[in-house]
């Protein structure tokens, strides 16, 4: 058996891990995948050549590159138990906060919250497609990935248009307190998702490294919206909210293109 190690520089949260898993699901020579998110590493245990695996990893545009390949005698692979239940749990949390942030973002006139809601929706799509991958056909997974990707891009473009309208218009200031409070709850929700997914791997890793939490894109976005809320209040300007909204919409579109990679 071969052991190939990849560095994936943009793999900083479980949703990206799931993207990689789904992409590599198509390769029958793979025996086991071992993810190390804090160190951005993926170890693939497989038979045969690495060329197809390497192409699939690179195709996701997550900064993947092969570090090494060597022989391995390892056979004691521990598979995640209750995978469907875990995926349903994190999907439910992400989708619930998509609704919460979208609703409060519209009411409070915060594009930061609206954009973050789409990021939550993007993660929901990834976990949903993962559920299909657990018990569904490859063709079904690809079809839903394509629909999810284009739907996500459409929503993000609508968001961009609204940002431009507000930037050149004279809308009221967003409610900074709603931005901060909802983002704090979203931050907690993302932390819970990270904990659930990390705990499912092994009891030894359940504590999670602080570096994993605070380098997660989801958490950084939540902190960004909180800071934007404070700046809206201090500067008496909607610009910080529009800026963070724009940044997150860009990230959402990038995520959508990665989802579309699964449909190919």
Backbone as CSV, one residue per row, in Angstrom:
resi,resn,N_x,N_y,N_z,CA_x,CA_y,CA_z,C_x,C_y,C_z
1,UNK,0.841,-1.203,0.000,0.000,0.000,0.000,0.875,1.251,0.000
2,UNK,0.397,2.278,-0.674,1.113,3.546,-0.737,0.501,4.557,0.236
3,UNK,1.342,5.428,0.757,0.879,6.547,1.589,1.378,7.836,0.948
4,UNK,0.428,8.658,0.503,0.791,9.923,-0.138,0.279,11.083,0.707
5,UNK,1.161,12.026,0.980,0.803,13.191,1.795,0.674,14.418,0.903
6,UNK,-0.437,15.128,1.080,-0.678,16.372,0.351,-0.747,17.533,1.334
7,UNK,-0.254,18.665,0.905,-0.496,19.913,1.624,-1.614,20.637,0.891
8,UNK,-2.659,21.035,1.646,-3.797,21.733,1.040,-3.971,23.039,1.810
9,UNK,-3.362,24.083,1.313,-3.211,25.327,2.074,-4.528,26.024,2.395
10,UNK,-5.558,25.813,1.575,-6.832,26.500,1.804,-7.871,25.609,2.475
11,UNK,-7.451,24.472,2.983,-8.362,23.574,3.695,-8.336,23.941,5.176
12,UNK,-9.219,24.867,5.563,-9.162,25.353,6.940,-10.416,25.070,7.751
13,UNK,-11.377,24.348,7.181,-12.568,24.016,7.957,-13.180,22.712,7.436
14,UNK,-14.075,22.096,8.217,-14.627,20.793,7.844,-15.374,20.765,6.514
15,UNK,-15.970,21.891,6.104,-16.695,21.870,4.829,-15.735,21.632,3.668
16,UNK,-14.520,22.184,3.777,-13.525,21.942,2.731,-13.011,20.503,2.792
17,UNK,-12.916,19.972,4.001,-12.565,18.549,4.130,-13.585,17.691,3.396
18,UNK,-14.856,18.028,3.567,-15.902,17.254,2.895,-15.844,17.401,1.381
19,UNK,-15.476,18.590,0.907,-15.301,18.771,-0.537,-14.228,17.825,-1.076
20,UNK,-13.120,17.756,-0.343,-12.022,16.881,-0.771,-12.470,15.423,-0.725
21,UNK,-13.152,15.050,0.348,-13.641,13.667,0.477,-14.517,13.287,-0.715
22,UNK,-15.452,14.170,-1.044,-16.384,13.855,-2.131,-15.679,13.768,-3.473
23,UNK,-14.695,14.627,-3.666,-13.949,14.595,-4.923,-13.167,13.294,-5.059
24,UNK,-12.614,12.824,-3.945,-11.792,11.615,-3.984,-12.611,10.333,-3.863
25,UNK,-13.896,10.467,-3.533,-14.781,9.298,-3.453,-14.825,8.517,-4.760
26,UNK,-14.578,9.222,-5.853,-14.695,8.606,-7.173,-13.529,7.668,-7.486
27,UNK,-12.483,7.700,-6.673,-11.267,6.938,-6.978,-11.259,5.644,-6.164
28,UNK,-11.403,4.539,-6.844,-11.567,3.242,-6.171,-10.289,2.735,-5.510
29,UNK,-9.142,3.248,-5.922,-7.876,2.754,-5.364,-7.579,3.317,-3.975
30,UNK,-8.380,4.289,-3.533,-8.152,4.902,-2.220,-8.747,4.020,-1.125
31,UNK,-7.924,3.730,-0.129,-8.346,2.886,0.995,-8.815,3.733,2.175
32,UNK,-8.100,4.827,2.423,-8.421,5.638,3.602,-7.879,7.055,3.420
33,UNK,-8.610,8.024,3.976,-8.174,9.419,3.974,-8.001,9.878,5.414
34,UNK,-6.876,10.496,5.681,-6.589,10.995,7.032,-6.348,12.505,6.941
35,UNK,-7.279,13.294,7.493,-7.205,14.751,7.388,-6.599,15.360,8.646
36,UNK,-5.726,16.320,8.444,-5.132,17.100,9.530,-5.382,18.570,9.193
37,UNK,-6.578,19.056,9.566,-6.980,20.410,9.183,-6.078,21.488,9.794
38,UNK,-5.725,21.403,11.090,-4.866,22.462,11.653,-3.564,22.654,10.889
39,UNK,-3.003,21.559,10.377,-1.736,21.649,9.641,-1.924,21.624,8.129
40,UNK,-3.200,21.659,7.686,-3.525,21.694,6.249,-2.904,20.507,5.497
41,UNK,-2.981,19.328,6.101,-2.387,18.139,5.494,-3.457,17.067,5.243
42,UNK,-3.275,16.326,4.172,-4.112,15.173,3.859,-3.199,13.993,3.556
43,UNK,-3.436,12.888,4.259,-2.692,11.658,3.988,-3.639,10.669,3.325
44,UNK,-3.249,10.205,2.157,-4.074,9.271,1.384,-3.391,7.907,1.374
45,UNK,-4.109,6.904,1.841,-3.624,5.527,1.766,-4.297,4.881,0.559
46,UNK,-3.496,4.361,-0.333,-4.059,3.898,-1.602,-3.172,2.834,-2.235
47,UNK,-3.721,2.207,-3.252,-2.935,1.297,-4.082,-2.740,1.952,-5.449
48,UNK,-1.741,1.519,-6.177,-1.536,2.052,-7.516,-0.881,3.420,-7.531
49,UNK,-1.000,4.082,-8.678,-0.338,5.365,-8.901,-1.084,6.524,-8.228
50,UNK,-0.370,7.632,-8.071,-0.953,8.808,-7.406,-1.484,9.849,-8.392
51,UNK,-1.264,9.638,-9.676,-1.565,10.684,-10.659,-3.024,11.135,-10.614
52,UNK,-3.953,10.175,-10.596,-5.373,10.536,-10.587,-5.753,11.242,-9.288
53,UNK,-5.192,10.779,-8.180,-5.471,11.404,-6.881,-4.963,12.840,-6.873
54,UNK,-3.751,13.024,-7.354,-3.145,14.362,-7.375,-3.950,15.315,-8.255
55,UNK,-4.393,14.840,-9.407,-5.193,15.678,-10.305,-6.500,16.104,-9.643
56,UNK,-7.127,15.175,-8.920,-8.400,15.478,-8.262,-8.220,16.500,-7.147
57,UNK,-7.142,16.369,-6.389,-6.864,17.319,-5.306,-6.592,18.710,-5.876
58,UNK,-5.791,18.784,-6.910,-5.444,20.072,-7.525,-6.664,20.727,-8.165
59,UNK,-7.564,19.893,-8.719,-8.739,20.412,-9.437,-9.666,21.239,-8.554
60,UNK,-9.611,21.034,-7.238,-10.484,21.784,-6.329,-9.989,23.208,-6.066
61,UNK,-8.780,23.509,-6.506,-8.197,24.853,-6.320,-8.180,25.272,-4.853
62,UNK,-7.773,24.340,-4.015,-7.618,24.633,-2.590,-6.139,24.731,-2.210
63,UNK,-5.306,24.937,-3.199,-3.872,25.049,-2.933,-3.223,23.716,-2.633
64,UNK,-3.735,22.650,-3.243,-3.207,21.319,-2.971,-1.943,21.005,-3.756
65,UNK,-0.999,20.368,-3.082,0.206,19.890,-3.768,0.743,18.655,-3.043
66,UNK,1.303,17.748,-3.822,1.836,16.512,-3.243,3.168,16.785,-2.567
67,UNK,3.310,16.242,-1.351,4.559,16.406,-0.609,5.433,15.163,-0.742
68,UNK,4.819,13.986,-0.552,5.619,12.761,-0.600,4.738,11.543,-0.831
69,UNK,5.370,10.484,-1.312,4.719,9.179,-1.446,5.689,8.119,-0.954
70,UNK,5.188,7.214,-0.129,6.040,6.149,0.398,5.204,4.908,0.675
71,UNK,5.880,3.799,0.893,5.200,2.557,1.229,4.676,2.617,2.662
72,UNK,3.552,1.943,2.904,2.983,1.909,4.251,2.428,0.520,4.541
73,UNK,2.625,0.084,5.781,2.088,-1.208,6.219,0.860,-1.033,7.105
74,UNK,0.393,0.188,7.239,-0.721,0.453,8.148,-2.014,-0.195,7.652
75,UNK,-2.735,-0.805,8.574,-4.022,-1.433,8.231,-5.124,-1.095,9.235
76,UNK,-4.758,-0.466,10.351,-5.735,-0.201,11.422,-6.419,1.146,11.227
77,UNK,-7.253,1.226,10.226,-7.942,2.481,9.942,-9.231,2.568,10.748
78,UNK,-9.409,3.703,11.419,-10.624,3.926,12.205,-11.577,4.801,11.407
79,UNK,-12.681,4.235,11.027,-13.659,4.991,10.255,-14.590,5.765,11.184
80,UNK,-15.046,6.915,10.713,-15.986,7.720,11.492,-17.308,6.982,11.647
81,UNK,-17.779,6.897,12.876,-19.059,6.239,13.122,-20.194,7.258,13.040
82,UNK,-21.384,6.752,12.756,-22.577,7.609,12.700,-22.375,8.814,11.782
83,UNK,-21.774,8.569,10.624,-21.441,9.679,9.733,-22.677,10.462,9.303
84,UNK,-23.748,9.746,8.991,-24.964,10.438,8.548,-25.529,11.327,9.649
85,UNK,-25.551,10.821,10.867,-26.091,11.605,11.983,-25.268,12.870,12.202
86,UNK,-23.963,12.736,12.104,-23.071,13.885,12.288,-23.309,14.925,11.198
87,UNK,-23.398,14.458,9.954,-23.622,15.383,8.838,-24.979,16.075,8.948
88,UNK,-25.998,15.323,9.371,-27.320,15.937,9.554,-27.268,17.012,10.642
89,UNK,-26.499,16.760,11.692,-26.402,17.724,12.799,-25.792,19.039,12.332
90,UNK,-24.654,18.955,11.645,-23.989,20.193,11.215,-24.760,20.868,10.084
91,UNK,-25.426,20.073,9.258,-26.264,20.664,8.206,-27.404,21.463,8.833
92,UNK,-28.041,20.884,9.850,-29.168,21.557,10.506,-28.728,22.870,11.146
93,UNK,-27.568,22.858,11.802,-27.063,24.076,12.444,-26.777,25.152,11.404
94,UNK,-26.094,24.769,10.334,-25.739,25.745,9.298,-26.975,26.284,8.583
95,UNK,-27.923,25.408,8.280,-29.108,25.872,7.557,-29.981,26.751,8.451
96,UNK,-30.049,26.409,9.731,-30.818,27.239,10.667,-30.232,28.644,10.734
97,UNK,-28.905,28.732,10.760,-28.286,30.058,10.834,-28.309,30.780,9.495
98,UNK,-28.427,30.038,8.411,-28.674,30.697,7.123,-29.990,31.467,7.193
99,UNK,-31.025,30.822,7.705,-32.339,31.467,7.810,-32.290,32.632,8.802
100,UNK,-31.670,32.388,9.962,-31.600,33.423,11.004,-30.839,34.652,10.502
101,UNK,-29.679,34.428,9.909,-28.858,35.560,9.467,-29.470,36.272,8.259
102,UNK,-30.090,35.516,7.378,-30.742,36.153,6.234,-31.889,37.044,6.712
103,UNK,-32.706,36.515,7.623,-33.855,37.279,8.125,-33.401,38.513,8.905
104,UNK,-32.467,38.326,9.828,-32.017,39.465,10.638,-31.200,40.446,9.798
105,UNK,-30.501,39.932,8.790,-29.741,40.816,7.905,-30.647,41.732,7.109
106,UNK,-31.748,41.174,6.616,-32.706,41.982,5.852,-33.375,43.016,6.758
107,UNK,-33.808,42.569,7.934,-34.502,43.471,8.864,-33.568,44.575,9.363
108,UNK,-32.317,44.206,9.669,-31.372,45.190,10.222,-30.611,45.952,9.141
109,UNK,-30.876,45.610,7.876,-30.221,46.250,6.720,-28.708,46.023,6.710
110,UNK,-28.299,44.837,7.156,-26.869,44.512,7.196,-26.499,43.547,6.072
111,UNK,-25.674,44.016,5.145,-25.202,43.145,4.076,-24.172,42.148,4.601
112,UNK,-23.520,42.495,5.699,-22.580,41.560,6.310,-23.288,40.304,6.783
113,UNK,-24.427,40.479,7.447,-25.202,39.330,7.913,-25.787,38.546,6.742
114,UNK,-26.282,39.261,5.741,-26.840,38.581,4.562,-25.760,37.742,3.880
115,UNK,-24.579,38.327,3.725,-23.480,37.606,3.079,-23.065,36.393,3.903
116,UNK,-22.989,36.568,5.221,-22.601,35.445,6.074,-23.657,34.348,6.043
117,UNK,-24.915,34.742,5.864,-25.973,33.730,5.758,-25.741,32.855,4.525
118,UNK,-25.255,33.467,3.443,-24.968,32.687,2.233,-23.762,31.775,2.447
119,UNK,-22.819,32.218,3.273,-21.689,31.349,3.610,-22.184,30.138,4.396
120,UNK,-23.140,30.368,5.295,-23.754,29.256,6.028,-24.498,28.327,5.069
121,UNK,-25.172,28.924,4.097,-25.888,28.121,3.102,-24.901,27.287,2.284
122,UNK,-23.759,27.888,1.959,-22.734,27.165,1.197,-22.268,25.930,1.956
123,UNK,-22.031,26.094,3.256,-21.632,24.943,4.073,-22.755,23.909,4.130
124,UNK,-23.996,24.393,4.195,-25.141,23.472,4.196,-25.163,22.641,2.923
125,UNK,-24.886,23.294,1.799,-24.837,22.570,0.527,-23.776,21.474,0.564
126,UNK,-22.602,21.821,1.089,-21.506,20.842,1.134,-21.893,19.642,1.988
127,UNK,-22.462,19.910,3.170,-22.852,18.800,4.038,-24.009,18.005,3.435
128,UNK,-24.920,18.706,2.765,-26.026,18.018,2.108,-25.545,17.105,0.996
129,UNK,-24.614,17.602,0.196,-24.050,16.781,-0.882,-23.262,15.611,-0.289
130,UNK,-22.624,15.850,0.854,-21.904,14.768,1.537,-22.870,13.660,1.953
131,UNK,-24.049,14.046,2.424,-25.059,13.055,2.803,-25.489,12.234,1.600
132,UNK,-25.626,12.899,0.473,-25.987,12.188,-0.754,-24.867,11.229,-1.147
133,UNK,-23.627,11.684,-0.943,-22.476,10.850,-1.290,-22.406,9.606,-0.415
134,UNK,-22.877,9.721,0.841,-22.844,8.574,1.747,-23.772,7.466,1.254
135,UNK,-24.950,7.857,0.777,-25.899,6.814,0.397,-26.479,6.937,-0.994
136,UNK,-25.950,7.847,-1.811,-26.524,8.068,-3.130,-25.572,7.713,-4.256
137,UNK,-26.033,7.934,-5.466,-25.219,7.616,-6.635,-24.318,8.794,-6.994
138,UNK,-23.257,8.498,-7.722,-22.317,9.534,-8.139,-22.994,10.551,-9.052
139,UNK,-23.848,10.072,-9.955,-24.533,10.968,-10.884,-25.455,11.937,-10.143
140,UNK,-26.146,11.423,-9.139,-27.046,12.269,-8.347,-26.247,13.333,-7.602
141,UNK,-25.120,12.934,-7.049,-24.261,13.879,-6.330,-23.797,14.997,-7.259
142,UNK,-23.380,14.635,-8.454,-22.879,15.632,-9.408,-23.984,16.579,-9.853
143,UNK,-25.170,16.042,-10.057,-26.290,16.880,-10.505,-26.666,17.902,-9.436
144,UNK,-26.727,17.458,-8.195,-27.092,18.367,-7.105,-25.971,19.371,-6.842
145,UNK,-24.722,18.936,-6.991,-23.593,19.857,-6.821,-23.668,20.987,-7.841
146,UNK,-24.038,20.665,-9.063,-24.142,21.689,-10.107,-25.255,22.685,-9.781
147,UNK,-26.413,22.174,-9.383,-27.529,23.057,-9.037,-27.175,23.946,-7.845
148,UNK,-26.550,23.350,-6.831,-26.184,24.102,-5.631,-25.170,25.188,-5.954
149,UNK,-24.190,24.859,-6.776,-23.155,25.825,-7.135,-23.716,27.027,-7.870
150,UNK,-24.549,26.772,-8.867,-25.114,27.882,-9.645,-26.099,28.706,-8.815
151,UNK,-26.849,28.045,-7.948,-27.786,28.761,-7.077,-27.025,29.699,-6.143
152,UNK,-25.921,29.201,-5.613,-25.087,29.998,-4.707,-24.493,31.210,-5.425
153,UNK,-24.024,31.001,-6.638,-23.460,32.107,-7.425,-24.530,33.160,-7.704
154,UNK,-25.727,32.710,-8.045,-26.828,33.637,-8.335,-27.143,34.514,-7.123
155,UNK,-27.237,33.888,-5.950,-27.531,34.657,-4.736,-26.415,35.655,-4.427
156,UNK,-25.171,35.237,-4.627,-24.043,36.128,-4.346,-24.035,37.322,-5.301
157,UNK,-24.375,37.088,-6.555,-24.428,38.192,-7.528,-25.528,39.180,-7.150
158,UNK,-26.672,38.655,-6.733,-27.756,39.530,-6.265,-27.263,40.366,-5.080
159,UNK,-26.495,39.724,-4.202,-25.934,40.434,-3.054,-24.987,41.547,-3.477
160,UNK,-24.142,41.266,-4.472,-23.224,42.286,-4.989,-23.989,43.494,-5.524
161,UNK,-25.038,43.222,-6.268,-25.846,44.305,-6.844,-26.436,45.171,-5.731
162,UNK,-26.901,44.514,-4.670,-27.479,45.257,-3.549,-26.413,46.082,-2.824
163,UNK,-25.210,45.532,-2.706,-24.107,46.289,-2.093,-23.829,47.557,-2.895
164,UNK,-23.772,47.423,-4.211,-23.521,48.585,-5.072,-24.641,49.615,-4.944
165,UNK,-25.883,49.136,-4.886,-27.018,50.054,-4.750,-26.911,50.850,-3.456
166,UNK,-26.547,50.151,-2.385,-26.448,50.826,-1.088,-25.222,51.737,-1.019
167,UNK,-24.154,51.326,-1.690,-22.926,52.127,-1.661,-23.151,53.489,-2.312
168,UNK,-23.885,53.491,-3.423,-24.117,54.742,-4.146,-25.431,55.416,-3.755
169,UNK,-26.213,54.744,-2.923,-27.478,55.310,-2.485,-27.349,55.971,-1.126
170,UNK,-28.478,56.174,-0.499,-28.488,56.843,0.813,-29.349,56.053,1.790
171,UNK,-29.040,54.766,1.911,-29.801,53.910,2.820,-29.493,54.230,4.281
172,UNK,-30.394,53.792,5.159,-30.171,53.954,6.591,-29.002,53.088,7.042
173,UNK,-28.420,53.474,8.161,-27.342,52.674,8.735,-27.878,51.315,9.171
174,UNK,-27.093,50.254,8.997,-27.514,48.957,9.529,-27.527,48.995,11.053
175,UNK,-28.319,48.146,11.639,-28.409,48.066,13.100,-27.172,47.328,13.619
176,UNK,-26.227,48.083,14.151,-24.946,47.497,14.557,-25.111,46.467,15.671
177,UNK,-26.065,46.701,16.576,-26.239,45.772,17.700,-26.735,44.412,17.210
178,UNK,-27.628,44.417,16.229,-28.102,43.152,15.653,-26.954,42.428,14.957
179,UNK,-26.140,43.184,14.226,-24.977,42.593,13.553,-24.084,41.862,14.551
180,UNK,-23.804,42.522,15.649,-22.875,41.962,16.636,-23.488,40.757,17.346
181,UNK,-24.718,40.902,17.806,-25.352,39.826,18.582,-25.541,38.571,17.737
182,UNK,-26.076,38.737,16.535,-26.318,37.571,15.671,-24.997,36.915,15.274
183,UNK,-23.983,37.726,15.015,-22.680,37.170,14.630,-22.025,36.406,15.776
184,UNK,-22.253,36.861,16.994,-21.723,36.123,18.150,-22.378,34.747,18.233
185,UNK,-23.697,34.706,18.029,-24.388,33.413,18.036,-23.908,32.533,16.875
186,UNK,-23.680,33.143,15.715,-23.179,32.384,14.563,-21.775,31.850,14.839
187,UNK,-20.987,32.647,15.540,-19.639,32.228,15.930,-19.702,30.991,16.827
188,UNK,-20.618,31.024,17.778,-20.814,29.869,18.666,-21.268,28.651,17.862
189,UNK,-22.185,28.878,16.926,-22.691,27.775,16.097,-21.568,27.138,15.281
190,UNK,-20.710,27.965,14.711,-19.582,27.429,13.942,-18.621,26.660,14.841
191,UNK,-18.429,27.162,16.051,-17.579,26.452,17.006,-18.152,25.088,17.362
192,UNK,-19.472,25.031,17.520,-20.135,23.751,17.826,-19.965,22.772,16.667
193,UNK,-20.122,23.274,15.446,-19.944,22.405,14.270,-18.523,21.852,14.208
194,UNK,-17.554,22.710,14.455,-16.162,22.261,14.460,-15.945,21.196,15.528
195,UNK,-16.551,21.407,16.688,-16.404,20.453,17.790,-17.024,19.105,17.433
196,UNK,-18.240,19.147,16.885,-18.935,17.903,16.525,-18.125,17.103,15.512
197,UNK,-17.639,17.785,14.494,-16.903,17.097,13.433,-15.545,16.609,13.914
198,UNK,-14.898,17.387,14.758,-13.600,16.970,15.278,-13.756,15.811,16.251
199,UNK,-14.788,15.867,17.080,-15.025,14.806,18.058,-15.319,13.483,17.371
200,UNK,-15.944,13.550,16.201,-16.306,12.323,15.488,-15.083,11.556,14.996
201,UNK,-13.951,12.247,14.902,-12.749,11.586,14.386,-12.082,10.734,15.450
202,UNK,-11.882,11.308,16.618,-11.308,10.530,17.716,-11.467,11.291,19.012
203,UNK,-11.577,10.560,20.086,-11.738,11.190,21.393,-10.516,12.020,21.752
204,UNK,-9.351,11.575,21.281,-8.128,12.297,21.604,-8.100,13.680,20.973
205,UNK,-8.803,13.845,19.832,-8.762,15.116,19.123,-9.953,16.005,19.453
206,UNK,-10.818,15.539,20.345,-12.072,16.247,20.583,-11.873,17.632,21.186
207,UNK,-10.729,17.864,21.818,-10.499,19.165,22.447,-10.285,20.266,21.419
208,UNK,-9.851,19.919,20.238,-9.558,20.866,19.155,-8.447,21.847,19.529
209,UNK,-7.605,22.102,18.595,-6.570,23.110,18.793,-7.159,24.497,18.555
210,UNK,-6.700,25.446,19.341,-7.182,26.820,19.165,-6.888,27.313,17.757
211,UNK,-5.763,26.873,17.209,-5.394,27.317,15.861,-6.422,26.874,14.832
212,UNK,-7.027,25.719,15.061,-8.032,25.222,14.123,-9.278,26.099,14.165
213,UNK,-9.653,26.525,15.371,-10.856,27.344,15.514,-10.646,28.723,14.897
214,UNK,-9.562,29.363,15.272,-9.393,30.767,14.904,-8.809,30.978,13.510
215,UNK,-8.428,29.892,12.826,-8.000,30.039,11.437,-9.075,29.538,10.480
216,UNK,-10.206,29.108,11.024,-11.312,28.686,10.174,-11.922,29.906,9.492
217,UNK,-12.135,29.802,8.189,-12.734,30.911,7.439,-14.069,31.336,8.034
218,UNK,-14.876,30.354,8.446,-16.201,30.663,8.988,-16.092,31.560,10.217
219,UNK,-15.154,31.221,11.085,-14.971,31.995,12.312,-14.413,33.383,11.995
220,UNK,-13.480,33.451,11.058,-12.909,34.744,10.660,-14.000,35.660,10.107
221,UNK,-14.909,35.087,9.325,-16.017,35.880,8.772,-16.902,36.414,9.896
222,UNK,-17.235,35.557,10.852,-18.056,36.002,11.985,-17.387,37.148,12.734
223,UNK,-16.096,37.008,12.985,-15.359,38.072,13.668,-15.334,39.345,12.822
224,UNK,-15.240,39.163,11.506,-15.248,40.314,10.601,-16.552,41.090,10.670
225,UNK,-17.668,40.370,10.742,-18.974,41.042,10.832,-19.115,41.756,12.178
226,UNK,-18.605,41.140,13.235,-18.645,41.782,14.559,-17.845,43.083,14.538
227,UNK,-16.645,43.021,13.971,-15.808,44.232,13.880,-16.484,45.289,13.012
228,UNK,-17.098,44.838,11.911,-17.809,45.779,11.033,-18.953,46.457,11.782
229,UNK,-19.643,45.695,12.624,-20.726,46.267,13.421,-20.224,47.354,14.358
230,UNK,-19.081,47.086,14.986,-18.486,48.093,15.875,-18.085,49.346,15.094
231,UNK,-17.522,49.143,13.902,-17.094,50.281,13.081,-18.287,51.087,12.563
232,UNK,-19.379,50.392,12.249,-20.600,51.095,11.831,-21.037,52.058,12.932
233,UNK,-20.969,51.588,14.164,-21.379,52.408,15.308,-20.400,53.560,15.543
234,UNK,-19.116,53.248,15.533,-18.112,54.269,15.842,-17.982,55.320,14.742
235,UNK,-18.064,54.883,13.491,-17.871,55.803,12.368,-19.179,56.404,11.865
236,UNK,-20.294,55.864,12.371,-21.609,56.312,11.907,-21.707,56.217,10.382
237,UNK,-21.242,55.079,9.867,-21.202,54.861,8.418,-21.560,53.411,8.112
238,UNK,-22.211,53.203,6.977,-22.560,51.843,6.561,-21.434,51.171,5.780
239,UNK,-20.381,51.925,5.483,-19.308,51.394,4.629,-18.653,50.128,5.195
240,UNK,-18.356,50.058,6.500,-17.750,48.814,7.010,-18.623,47.583,6.752
241,UNK,-19.927,47.761,6.886,-20.850,46.651,6.629,-20.818,46.250,5.158
242,UNK,-20.778,47.235,4.277,-20.745,46.945,2.840,-19.422,46.287,2.440
243,UNK,-18.346,46.703,3.086,-17.034,46.124,2.770,-16.978,44.657,3.188
244,UNK,-17.405,44.362,4.419,-17.369,42.962,4.863,-18.341,42.125,4.039
245,UNK,-19.471,42.717,3.671,-20.419,42.000,2.817,-19.802,41.630,1.482
246,UNK,-19.089,42.573,0.892,-18.432,42.324,-0.398,-17.391,41.214,-0.284
247,UNK,-16.585,41.276,0.771,-15.547,40.255,0.976,-16.169,38.868,1.096
248,UNK,-17.240,38.782,1.866,-17.868,37.469,2.085,-18.541,36.971,0.810
249,UNK,-19.150,37.872,0.047,-19.753,37.454,-1.224,-18.693,36.862,-2.157
250,UNK,-17.503,37.448,-2.150,-16.407,36.903,-2.963,-16.064,35.485,-2.498
251,UNK,-15.981,35.298,-1.184,-15.683,33.972,-0.637,-16.783,32.974,-0.979
252,UNK,-18.028,33.443,-0.958,-19.157,32.570,-1.293,-19.063,32.108,-2.748
253,UNK,-18.718,33.025,-3.638,-18.584,32.659,-5.053,-17.426,31.683,-5.249
254,UNK,-16.324,31.911,-4.543,-15.205,30.968,-4.619,-15.643,29.578,-4.161
255,UNK,-16.415,29.545,-3.074,-16.926,28.267,-2.578,-17.858,27.605,-3.574
256,UNK,-18.648,28.419,-4.268,-19.576,27.879,-5.267,-18.819,27.211,-6.409
257,UNK,-17.732,27.830,-6.835,-16.937,27.233,-7.915,-16.304,25.915,-7.471
258,UNK,-15.954,25.826,-6.188,-15.412,24.556,-5.688,-16.490,23.476,-5.680
259,UNK,-17.711,23.871,-5.320,-18.818,22.909,-5.359,-19.053,22.447,-6.797
260,UNK,-18.958,23.388,-7.734,-19.153,23.031,-9.144,-18.094,22.040,-9.629
261,UNK,-16.915,22.075,-9.004,-15.868,21.116,-9.374,-16.319,19.678,-9.116
262,UNK,-17.220,19.503,-8.146,-17.710,18.163,-7.826,-18.629,17.620,-8.909
263,UNK,-19.162,18.526,-9.736,-20.111,18.090,-10.767,-19.411,17.671,-12.054
264,UNK,-18.087,17.749,-12.055,-17.343,17.424,-13.280,-16.721,16.039,-13.193
